[in-house]
C-alpha cells in the first residue's frame, strides 16, 4: 500500500491573507512560492495548483482555498501520477 501524501494545514482552512497567522511548515504562504495551474483550468477558480519544493517534492492545493490545506508529494509519486494520467488510467473518473 503506498504511503499517504504529507498533509499540511497552513491556517486552519483560512481563505484570506489576513488569516495567515498560523504555522506554515513548508512556506506555502510565502510570496516567493511559484504556484501554477493548468492552462485548461476553468476561469471560476475551480483549479488545482502545484508548486515545486526544494528537493523535488511537489505541493498541491485547491485554488479556491490558497491558505488552506496543502498536500505534498515526492517527485517519484508525481512522476507515477503523471505517467498514469497521460496513459489514460484516470479517464473513467471524468466520463
NURO-295669 format. One line per 5 residues: number of its first residue (from 1); their letters; for each residue x, y, z of C-alpha. Coordinates in Angstrom, 1 decimal. Example, Ala and Ser with C-alpha at 12.3 -4.5 7.8 and 13.67 -1.06 7.14 Angstrom:
<rs>
1	as	12.3 -4.5 7.8  13.7 -1.1 7.1
</rs>
This chain:
<rs>
1	xxxxx	0.0 0.0 0.0  1.5 3.4 -1.0  2.3 5.9 1.7  -0.2 8.8 2.1  1.0 12.2 0.9
6	xxxxx	2.1 14.7 3.6  -0.8 17.0 4.6  -0.1 20.5 5.7  -2.8 22.7 7.1  -1.3 26.2 6.9
11	xxxxx	-4.0 28.1 8.7  -7.0 26.1 9.8  -8.5 26.3 6.3  -8.5 30.1 6.4  -9.1 31.6 3.0
16	xxxxx	-7.8 35.1 3.2  -4.3 36.6 3.6  -5.5 38.3 6.8  -5.7 34.9 8.4  -2.2 33.9 7.8
21	xxxxx	-1.0 33.8 11.4  -0.8 30.0 11.7  2.4 28.0 11.4  3.5 27.5 7.8  5.8 24.5 7.9
26	xxxxx	6.6 24.4 4.2  6.3 28.1 3.4  3.2 27.9 1.1  2.1 31.4 2.0  5.4 32.8 1.0
31	xxxxx	5.1 35.1 -2.0  8.2 33.6 -3.5  6.5 30.3 -3.9  5.6 29.8 -7.5  2.1 28.2 -7.7
36	xxxxx	1.0 27.1 -11.2  -2.2 25.8 -12.6  -3.1 24.2 -16.0  -4.0 26.5 -18.9  -7.0 24.1 -19.2
41	xxxxx	-8.3 25.3 -15.8  -11.6 27.0 -15.7  -11.7 30.8 -15.0  -14.0 30.4 -12.0  -11.2 29.3 -9.7
46	xxxxx	-12.1 25.6 -9.6  -8.5 24.6 -10.1  -5.7 22.5 -8.6  -2.4 24.4 -8.2  1.1 22.9 -8.0
51	xxxxx	4.4 24.3 -6.7  7.8 22.7 -6.8  9.6 22.4 -3.5  13.2 22.1 -2.5  14.4 18.6 -3.0
56	xxxxx	12.0 17.8 -5.9  8.8 17.4 -3.9  5.6 19.0 -5.2  2.9 20.8 -3.2  -0.7 20.6 -4.4
61	xxxxx	-3.6 22.9 -3.2  -7.1 23.9 -4.2  -7.0 27.4 -5.8  -10.3 28.4 -4.0  -8.5 27.9 -0.7
66	xxxxx	-5.0 29.2 -1.2  -4.3 29.4 2.5  -5.9 26.0 3.3  -4.6 22.5 3.4  -1.7 21.6 1.1
71	xxxxx	-0.7 18.0 0.0  3.0 17.3 -0.6  4.0 14.5 -2.9  7.5 13.2 -3.6  8.9 13.6 -7.1
76	xxxxx	8.5 9.8 -7.6  4.8 10.0 -6.6  4.2 12.9 -9.1  6.1 11.1 -11.9  3.9 8.0 -11.4
81	xxxxx	0.7 10.0 -11.3  1.6 12.0 -14.4  2.5 8.8 -16.3  -0.8 7.3 -15.3  -2.7 10.4 -16.3
86	xxxxx	-1.0 10.6 -19.7  -1.8 6.9 -20.2  -5.5 7.5 -19.6  -5.6 5.5 -16.3  -8.0 8.1 -14.7
91	xxxxx	-10.2 8.9 -17.7  -13.1 6.9 -16.3  -13.3 9.3 -13.4  -14.4 12.2 -15.6  -16.5 10.4 -18.2
</rs>
